[in-house]
Amino acid sequence: MSLDRSIKIAPSILSADFANFGQEIEAIEAEGCDWVHVDVMDGHFVPNITFGPPLVKAIRAHIKTVMDVHLMIAPVDPYIEAFADAGADVLTAHLEAGPHIHRTLQAIRGTGCKAGLALNPGTGLDDVAHLLDMIDLVCVMTVNPGFGGQKFIHSQIEKVRTLREMIGDRPIHIEIDGGITRETAPLMVAAGADVLVAGSAVFTGGSVQNPAPYGANIRAIRHAAEAAQGN
């Protein structure tokens, strides 16, 4: 996975049909998505339970793009190797999930995965400055983690703008997770983001039998985002 600043749409399979993950993933890739976002939740760090390493391994064969695995779990370190072995390309851990995030990022990099750092809406950027040379991606949560379908938190726009300045010319993606639609995507891209996670905004209206709406939704978000990036 090489770095470029082009807009990447990363549908979250949390909004897909759980009974047809393989077909859903193949459908969104065929319809033009760039990455596939996998939200891992443990019912402890966040108030929901989703997927473990066996599911991630099972869907790996269906993903031809980038498997972007977001670990909303605590503790993180004991599970890094399992998710890496399951086929993750990017492993993102939360700054808030443990006391030794530096070591966590080292461990992720040690598996050969790209290392992501996620920030909850209430988390500031002071602690990020000393980690920038260890990460490949910063995931800014624009909803509180734990559930899909929440409303976008507008206060995070300024956080992203400040983060973009902090990153400078380092090869680090800024990913936005939560409440992304064709209306909110331009706001985040104008602030400096380049990876957009979208769940219901991609999957609404479509199915594996009728995936065309997935493509229409992806194109609408991308078009709105690219227009903002060009300004």
N, C-alpha and C positions, 0 to 999 in steps of 0.2 A: 504494500500500500504506500504509494508515493504521495507527497504532499502537493496539493495545488489549491488555489483559492476559489476554484469554481464551486458553485452551489451544489451541495449534495443533499438529496432527499432520502431520509432513513425512516421508512415506515416501521412503527412499533407493532410487533406481532401480538402485543397485548390486546389489540383491537381486532385481531383476525379471528376466524372461525377455528376454535381449538380442536375440533374434530377433523380438520383438514389442513393442518399446518403446512405439510409438504406442498400441497397444491396451491395454497394461499401464497407461500413464498415464491413459488415458480411463477405465479400470476403477477405479483407485484414487480418481480424482476423483468418479466416479459413486457410489462407496461411502463418500464423506464425508471424504476427506483435505482439509487446508487449504492446504498448500504441497507442491511437488514438489522434493525435494532431489537435486541432481546432484553427485556426488563426482568431481572432476577430479584425477587422479593422474598423475605424470610419470615414475615409476621412478627418480627422483633424490632429490627431497625425501622421498618415501615409497617403500617397496619394492613398488610395483605400478604398472601403467599402465592407464588407463581411457579417458577420452573427451577429445576436442579440440573446438574451436569448430564444426567442421562437424556433428558429432553434436548438439551443443547447439542449433544452428540448425535442424536437421532435426526435433527433437522439440518445438521451441517452438510449432509450430502445433497440437500436441495438448494443450498446457497452458493451461487456462483460469483457473487459480488464480494462484499465485506461483511463479515459477521461481527457486529458491534454489541458487545455484551456489557450491560450496565448492572453492576453488582450493588444492589440496595440491601446489603446484608451486613451484619456485625456479629462476631468478628469476621474479617475478610480473609486474613492470611491463610488459615487452614484450608481454604477452598480454591485458592488461586491456581494451584497446579491442576486440580480436577477440571476447572473450566478451561484452562489452557489446553489440556489434553483432549477436551471435548471439541476443540476446533476454533475457539475464539480467535479473531484477528486483532480486535481491540478489547482490552479489559479495563473497565472504568470502576474505580473505587471511590467512595465518598470520603472527603476530608473529615467529616464528622463521625465516621464509623469506628475509629480506633485512635489510640494515643500515639501511634508511631507510623504516620502516613508515609514518611520518608522510606522506612523499611518496606512498607507495602508496595510502594512504587518500584523499589529496587527488585522486589520479588517478581512483580509482573514483568518487568523488563528482562529479568533472568530467564523467564520461560520462552522468550522470543516474541511475545505479544507486544503490541503497541500499548503504552500506558496512558490511561485517562484518569483525570481527577475531577470528581463531581462536587458541586457546591449547592447546598440547599438555599432557598430564597433568603433566609435570615443570616446566612454566612457571608462575612465580608471578605475582602481580598488581601488583607494584611499577611496572612499565613501562606498565600500562594506565591509571593515574590521569591521565596527561597526554594521553591520547588520547580520553577519554570524550566530549568535545564535537565529535569528528570522526566518530563512528560511530553506526550505527543498530542494530547487533546485535553481541553478543559470543557466539561459539560456543565453549563449553567442551567439549573432547574428554574423554570418559570412557572411552576406549580409546586405545591408541597408533595414530595414523593410518596407513592403508595397506591395511587389510583389513577386510572385514565379518565379523560373527559372533564377535567377541571378547567376553571377559567384562568386565563393568562394573567400573570402578575406583572403589571406594567413597570413597577419599580426596578425590575431587573434590566431594563434597557440601559440605564446609566451604568450599571455594573459592567455590562458587556462593553460599553464604550471605554470605560476605564481599563478593563482587562486587555482590550485590543492595544491600547497604548503601552501597557506593561509588557506585553509579549514582544512588541517591536518586530524585528525581522526574524525572530525564532520560528522554526518550522512547526508550529503548533496550531491545530484546528481549534476553533471555538464552536462547540455544539450547543444547541438549544433544545431542551426537552421539556415540553409541557405547553398545551394550549396553542400549538402552532396551527395556523390556518392561512388562507391566502391574504387575510387582513393583517395578521400579526407577523407573518414571515418577513415582509419588507422592513418592519420596524427593527427587527433583530439583525438583519443583514446590513442595513444602513449603519447600525452600531458597530458592526465588525464580525458578525457570525458567518460561518460558511457551511455548517452541517445542521440540518433541520430535522428533528425527530417529529413525526406526525403520526398519530394513531387514528382516531375516528375521522380526522380530516381526509385521510387517504381511503380508509375502508368503507366509509359511508356510501351506500347506494349500490355497491357491487357485491360480487360473490365469485366463487371459482367457476360457476356456470356462466357468469356474465361479468368478466373482469374489466370490461371497457371503462366503467366509471372509475376504477382505480387509476387507470392511465389519465383520464381527464382530470382527476383530483391532483395527481402528481404534477401534471403539466401546469395546472392553474397555480399551484404553490410555487413551482419553479419560475414561472413567468413573472409572477409578482415579486419574487425574491431577486431575480436577475435584474429587473427594472430598477430596484432599489440599489443594487450593487453598482450599477452603471452610473448612478447619480453622484 
